[in-house]
Amino acid sequence: MTLVRVIARPLIASGFVFSGVDRLRTAGATAPQLKQVLASVTKVVPAATAVTGNEKLVGQVLGATQVGAALLLSIGRFSRVAALLLTVTASVNTLVDYRSADGSTAEGKKARRSQLLKNLSLVGAVLLAAVDTNGRPGIAWRAGHLATDARKNAAGFGKDARKQLQKADKAVRKTAADVVGS
C-alpha cells in the first residue's frame, strides 16, 4: 500500500466514524429528520414500509454501517465494498441534511449550501476509494483474462482431443481389420 493510501484512507474514514457515532448516540433526535426522506422512499417503493416505518432503527443502522465501513476503509480491508457502503450512507446523510437545514434566511442558505458541498465532496472521495484497486488488477480485468485463457486452453484441448480421436480411430480400424481379416 502506498503512503498516500495509508494516509488518505484513515483521513476519509475519520469523518464517517465521527458522523456514525454521533448518529448512533442521537438516533432518537435525528429520527424526525429521517422521517421525510423515508416517506419519499416509501412512496417510490411501497414494499419498504416495514423497514422505513421505524426511523430510529434506520438511523441506528445507518450509524453502525458508517462506523463499520469507515473502520474497514481506514485499515484497508474490503476497502472497495466499504467505500460503496459509505457512498450510500453519505448520500442518505446528504439528502437528510439538505432537507432538514434552514433555508429561510440568507445565512441559512449559505450554511445549507456549504454543508451540501462538503457532503458531496465526501461522496466523491469515497467513490474514488471504491474504484481504487490498490495497484492490483480489477475484477473486470481478471475476468477478461480468465476468459481469454479459457478460450486458449479450450482451443488447445480441441486439437489434442482431435489427435487422440484420430489415433483411437486408427487403432479401432486396425483391430477391426485384424479381427475380420481384411
N, C-alpha and C positions, 0 to 999 in steps of 0.2 A: 504494500500500500504506500502510495506516495505521501510526502509530507503535507501536501495540500489537502489530500483526503483525510489524513489524520487530524488536521486542524479544522477543516471545514465541516465535516460531519457532526462533531460534537457542538460546534457553534450553531449550526442549523437546528440541531435537536434540542438545544437548551431552551429556546423559546417555547417549543412544543411541550417539553416536560413541565415547565412553569405553568403554561396555559392549562394543561391536562390536570395537574394537581389542583389548580385553582378551581377548575370546573368540578372536580370531584368534591372539593370542600364546600362549594356553594351550589350544588346541584339543585337544591330546593329553590334557591333565589333566582337561578337562571332558567328555571322551567318555564315561567311565563314568556320569556324571550323566545324560547324554542317553540312555544305553542303555535305561533303564527306560521313558522316555517313548516312545522309538522302538519298543520292544517292544509297547507298548499300541497304537501306530499300526498296526503290522504285524498285530496280532490283528484290528483293525477292517477294515483294507484289506490283504489278503494280497498283492495285486499290487505294493505299495510296498516289497517286500522288497529289491529291487535298490537302492533309494535308502536305505532305513533300515539296511541292513547295514553301512555304513561310518559310524560315529558321528563320527569325526574330521572327515571330509569334510562331514558335515551341520553340525557345529559351525563349520567354516570358512565354509560358505555362509551360515549364519545371521549370523555376524560381519560378513562382507563385505556382506551385504544391509543390515544395520543401519547400517554406516558409509555406504554409498552413499545409502540412503534418507534418513538423517539429514542428510547434506550437501545433498541436493536440497531437503529441507524447510527447512533453515536459509537457503538462498539464494532460496527461493520459486519454484523451478522444479518443475513437476509435483508440486506440494505435496500434492494430494489423493491421488494414486497413492502417493507416498512415505509419506504418513501411513497409508494402508491397509497397505502393506508393514511399516511399523513396528508397526502393531497386531498383525499376525500374528506377527512375531518377538518382540514383547513378551509376547504370550500364551504362546508356547512357553517363553520365558525364565521367565515367572511359574510355569508348571507345573513346569519343571525345578527352579527354586529352591525351590519349596514342597515338592516330593517329596524333594529331597536335604538339606533343612535338618534340623537336630537338633530333634526334638520330644519327647525323652525327659525333659528337665528343665523346670522352670518358666521358667528364663531362656531356654532354647532355644525353648520355645513362644512366649514373648513376642517374641523376635527373629524367629522364623518368621512370626508374625502381622504384625509391623511391616514386614518385607520384602514380604509379600503385599500389604498395603495400599499400600505405596509403588509396587509394580509395577502394581497395579490403577489407581492414580491416573495413572500414566504412560499406561496403556492408554486411560483416559478422556480425557486431554489429546490424544493423537494421534487419537482418534475425533472429537473436536471439530475438530481441524485437517483431518480427512478430509472433513467436511461444510462447511467454510468455503469459500465461493465468492469471497471477496475482493471483495465488492461487485458482482460480475458475476452475471448470471443463470446458474442451473444448467442442466444438460443436460435435465432434465425440463421446465423452463420453456421452454427453447428448442425442444424437440421439440413441445410442445403448441402453441406459437405458429406454428411452421413448418407443422404440420398444419392449423391454422385458416386460415392464409394460403393454403395449397394448396387448401383447400375453396373459399375465396372466389374464387380465380383460376379454379378449375375451373368454378364456377357462372357466372362472368362469361364464360368461354370458351364454355360451353354456349350461352348466349344469343347470343353473337356468331356461333357456328357455325350456330345455327338460322336467324339472319337471313341469313347467307351462303347456306345451303341454299335458303331461300325465294327469294332473288334468282336463284340459279342455276336453280331450278325454273321461275321465270317466264321467264328468258331462254331456256331449253330449249323451253318450251311455245311461246313466241313464234316462235322459229326453226323449230320443227316446223310451226307453223301457216302460216308464210310458205312453207315448202317444199311442204307439202301443198296450200296454197291455201284453207284454210277460214276 
